[in-house]
Amino acid sequence: MRILTSTCCALLLGASVAQAQEPTPVETPVQEPRPIEEVPEEVPIPLPVEGGEEKPATGEQGSGQKPEPKPEDKPKKKPELVLGERMSREFVEAVAEIQLTDIDGNSLNPRSLANKILVVNFWATRCPVQLGWEGRLKELVESYGEREDVVFLMVNSNVANGELLRDGVARRMRVEPTEEEMKKAFPEIRAHLREHELPYRVLVDTQSKLARLMGAQTTPDIYVFDQRRTFVYRGSIDDDQRGENVEVEYLKDVLDTLLDEEKELEPFQTPSVGCSIKFAPKPKKRQDDGPGIIRRGE
């Protein structure tokens, strides 16, 4: 009897897969240690043999276990950031493959970040939550950015809402770009920086790859790495978006502790509060439907 898989049945019946909705504004939960799942030992499958006796199925080595899959058969695991741990080599290589540039087309040189505190913020021009923190973030960049051992990078990953238009601007702009800005790439970002007098270096994540790799969900979303590339903080700039009753200045306290050789920072995370990142659509991959499936028109 032929048994059809659920995928084949769906294709034959013309079922459609609902597209995932764009993430809504969220508070990113605090990262917690993941429990280690116990994997039960594999039980050999008895096979009938002549004489009525049974013996366990064996692999190529006759060890009673299934042969190890070939390296090319194993799915490539996505590198992750783990709070309190250093960037893995796989993660660094994945970032390098994205080949980020700033709005002037300059590539990010990893050597320029060596032995420095790195602050990465996922940033937007239209998010009211980001604008609520903009003044205090600007002050921190101006204050600590003058040091040679601290680097701030703003990353714009908002693609779906047209914020990263390389040429031209969207209609919902508060300030129109100047004629000179229109001659350059990303005029909307340039006009926003000029309007608010922001001393930022902005990297353009034109396919939202870095946001997905780092797990960012909101703007703003702060990531801090110490001089040894240890992931030490993620979350908000401080504890009050509006700036009316700030009690804890998370980012400032983290920087002060890292810069004080007599203090030691315990890595921690606070909720990331902001507008949802408008991710670029993931590229569609055409998969082999297998034998027996005929598309219309073929």
C-alpha positions in Angstrom: 0.0 0.0 0.0 1.3 3.5 -0.9 1.2 6.0 1.9 1.3 9.6 1.1 3.1 12.0 3.4 1.2 15.1 4.7 3.3 17.3 2.4 2.4 15.4 -0.7 -1.3 15.4 0.3 -1.3 19.1 0.8 0.3 19.6 -2.7 -2.2 17.3 -4.4 -5.2 19.0 -2.7 -3.8 22.4 -3.6 -3.6 23.5 0.1 -1.8 26.8 0.7 0.4 27.7 3.6 -0.6 30.7 5.6 2.1 33.3 5.7 3.5 34.2 9.0 2.4 37.6 10.3 4.9 40.4 10.9 5.9 40.5 14.6 4.0 43.2 16.6 5.6 45.5 19.2 6.9 43.2 21.9 8.9 43.1 25.1 11.8 40.7 24.5 11.8 38.2 27.4 14.9 37.9 29.5 17.2 35.1 28.3 17.2 32.1 30.7 19.4 29.0 30.6 17.9 26.3 28.4 17.2 23.0 30.0 19.2 20.0 28.8 17.0 17.3 27.4 17.9 13.8 28.2 18.1 11.6 25.1 17.0 8.0 25.6 19.4 5.3 24.6 18.6 3.8 21.2 17.2 0.3 21.5 18.4 -2.1 18.8 15.6 -3.4 16.5 15.4 -7.2 16.5 15.6 -8.8 13.1 14.4 -12.4 12.4 17.1 -14.9 11.2 17.1 -18.4 10.2 16.4 -20.9 13.0 13.7 -18.6 14.6 16.3 -16.6 16.6 16.5 -12.8 16.6 19.5 -10.6 16.6 19.8 -6.7 16.8 20.1 -4.7 13.6 23.7 -3.5 13.1 25.3 -0.7 11.2 28.3 -0.9 8.9 30.6 -1.6 11.8 28.3 -4.3 13.3 28.2 -2.4 16.6 24.5 -2.5 17.1 24.1 1.3 16.4 23.1 3.2 13.4 26.0 4.6 11.3 26.9 8.2 11.9 25.5 10.6 9.2 28.0 12.1 6.8 29.0 15.7 7.6 27.3 16.9 4.4 24.0 15.3 5.6 23.9 17.1 8.9 21.9 20.4 8.9 24.0 23.5 9.5 23.2 24.8 13.0 22.6 28.6 13.2 25.2 30.2 15.5 23.8 31.9 18.6 24.7 34.6 21.0 24.7 33.4 24.6 24.6 35.9 27.4 27.8 35.7 29.4 29.8 33.9 26.7 32.2 35.1 24.0 31.2 35.3 20.4 31.9 32.0 18.8 34.0 31.7 15.7 31.0 30.5 13.8 29.0 33.6 14.8 31.9 35.9 13.8 32.1 34.2 10.4 28.3 34.5 9.9 28.5 38.2 10.6 31.3 38.6 8.1 29.3 36.8 5.4 26.6 39.4 5.7 29.1 42.1 4.5 27.5 45.1 6.2 28.2 48.6 5.1 27.2 52.0 6.4 25.1 54.6 4.5 28.3 55.9 2.8 29.1 52.4 1.5 32.1 51.9 3.9 32.5 48.3 5.0 32.8 47.4 8.7 36.5 46.6 9.5 36.6 44.0 12.3 40.2 45.1 13.2 38.8 48.5 14.2 36.8 46.8 16.9 39.6 44.8 18.5 40.0 45.2 22.3 37.1 47.7 22.4 33.7 47.8 24.1 31.1 47.4 21.4 27.6 48.8 21.6 25.2 47.6 18.9 21.7 49.2 18.7 19.0 48.2 16.3 17.7 51.6 15.3 14.9 53.2 13.2 14.0 56.6 11.9 10.2 56.3 12.3 9.8 54.5 15.6 8.3 56.7 18.3 9.8 54.5 21.1 13.2 55.0 19.6 12.6 58.7 19.4 11.6 58.8 23.1 15.1 57.5 23.9 17.0 59.3 21.2 18.1 62.3 23.2 19.6 60.2 26.0 21.2 57.8 23.5 22.7 60.8 21.7 24.2 62.0 24.9 25.8 58.6 25.6 27.3 58.4 22.1 28.7 61.9 22.4 30.1 61.2 25.9 31.6 57.8 25.5 32.1 57.9 21.7 35.0 60.3 22.2 36.9 57.5 23.8 39.1 55.2 21.6 38.0 52.1 23.6 34.2 52.4 23.0 32.4 52.0 19.7 28.7 52.6 19.0 27.0 51.1 15.9 23.4 51.8 14.9 21.9 49.1 12.7 18.8 49.7 10.6 17.1 46.5 9.5 13.7 48.0 8.7 13.1 46.9 5.1 9.4 46.0 4.7 8.3 49.6 5.5 10.5 51.2 2.9 12.8 52.8 5.5 15.9 51.5 3.8 15.1 52.9 0.3 18.5 53.4 -1.3 17.1 56.0 -3.7 14.1 58.2 -3.0 12.2 58.6 0.3 8.9 57.5 1.7 5.9 59.8 2.1 5.8 59.9 5.9 8.9 61.9 6.4 8.9 64.8 8.9 11.8 66.6 7.1 12.5 66.4 3.4 16.0 65.5 2.3 18.1 68.3 0.9 19.2 68.3 -2.7 22.7 67.2 -1.7 21.2 64.3 0.4 19.1 63.1 -2.5 22.2 62.7 -4.5 23.5 60.1 -2.1 22.2 56.7 -1.0 19.7 56.4 1.9 18.5 60.0 1.8 15.8 59.4 4.4 18.3 58.2 7.0 20.6 61.2 6.2 17.7 63.7 6.6 16.8 62.1 10.0 20.3 62.3 11.3 20.5 66.0 10.2 17.2 66.9 11.7 18.1 65.5 15.2 21.8 66.2 14.9 22.7 62.6 15.6 26.4 61.6 15.6 25.7 58.0 14.6 27.4 55.6 12.3 24.5 53.7 10.7 24.9 50.3 9.2 22.3 49.2 6.7 21.0 45.6 7.1 19.3 45.6 3.7 18.1 42.0 4.0 17.5 42.0 7.8 20.1 39.2 8.1 22.0 40.6 11.1 18.7 41.2 13.0 17.7 37.6 12.4 21.2 36.3 13.3 21.3 38.2 16.6 17.7 37.6 17.4 16.7 41.3 17.5 13.0 42.1 17.6 12.6 45.7 18.4 13.9 49.2 17.9 15.7 50.1 20.1 17.4 46.8 21.1 20.8 47.2 22.8 23.6 44.6 22.7 26.9 45.2 24.6 30.1 43.3 24.2 33.2 43.8 26.4 36.8 44.1 25.2 37.1 40.2 24.9 33.9 40.0 22.9 31.9 38.6 25.7 28.1 39.3 25.4 27.4 41.1 28.7 24.2 43.0 28.2 21.0 43.2 26.2 17.9 45.3 26.6 16.8 48.9 27.0 18.8 52.1 27.5 17.2 52.9 30.8 14.0 52.1 32.8 11.8 54.9 31.4 11.1 55.3 27.7 9.8 58.9 28.2 12.7 60.0 30.4 10.4 61.5 33.1 11.2 59.2 36.0 14.5 57.4 35.1 15.8 55.4 38.1 18.2 53.0 36.5 20.5 53.9 33.6 21.2 50.4 32.3 23.5 51.2 29.4 25.5 54.0 31.2 26.0 51.7 34.3 27.2 48.9 32.0 29.7 51.1 30.3 31.0 52.6 33.6 31.5 49.2 35.0 33.3 47.9 32.0 35.6 50.9 32.0 36.5 50.5 35.7 39.3 48.0 36.0 38.5 47.5 39.7 34.9 46.4 39.0 33.5 43.2 37.5 30.2 43.1 35.5 27.8 40.3 35.9 26.1 39.9 32.5 22.4 40.6 32.6 19.4 41.3 30.4 16.4 43.6 30.6 13.2 43.6 28.4 13.8 45.2 25.0 10.9 47.6 24.5 10.2 49.2 21.2 8.6 49.0 17.7 8.8 45.7 15.9 11.5 45.4 13.3 10.0 45.4 9.8 12.0 42.4 8.5 12.7 41.8 4.8 10.8 38.8 3.4 12.9 35.6 3.5 13.9 34.4 0.0 11.8 31.6 -1.2 13.5 28.3 -1.9 12.0 26.0 -4.5 12.1 22.5 -3.2 12.0 19.2 -5.2 8.4 17.9 -5.0 9.6 14.4 -5.7 8.4 11.9 -8.3 4.8 11.8 -9.3 4.1 15.5 -8.7 3.3 17.4 -11.9 2.9 21.2 -11.8 0.3 22.9 -14.0 1.8 24.0 -17.3 4.5 21.4 -17.2 
